[in-house]
């Protein structure tokens, strides 16, 4: 089993948006397991893998919306696999000038 730091480091070299979403997935996955363990242990709920998946996905979406980074073209397959749309930067404005 890998530790948290090595899991977070797997996003090195990616765009800022993918890096933020990856950290959201790693931390969100850990927190969802912790929350679910507490619900099962203290409240007597049944085991539910969908709770962990939904919570982790919601944290990925939060990271995507709060990130200031933009996606690149080669990030599209990753974003589609996560079910998230990319953030494109604004196109540069062309200003006409005369010399």
WOTA-V199586 format. One record per backbone hydrogen bond with DSSP energy under -0.5 kcal/mol. NH is the residue of the N-H (numbers start at 1). CO is the residue of the C=O. If there is no record, write none. Layout:
nh=(NH:NH)
co=(CO:CO)
This chain:
nh=(7:8:9:10:11:12:14:17:19:20:21:22:23:24:25:26:27:28:29:30:31:32:33:34:35:36:37:38:39:40:41:42:43:43:44:45:51:52:53:54:55:56:57:58:59:60:61:62:63:64:65:66:67:71:75:76:79:80:81:82:83:83:84:88:95)
co=(3:4:5:7:8:9:11:70:15:16:17:18:19:20:21:22:23:24:25:26:27:28:29:30:31:32:33:34:35:36:37:38:38:39:40:39:48:48:49:50:51:52:53:54:55:56:57:58:59:60:61:62:63:87:72:73:75:76:77:78:79:80:79:86:93)
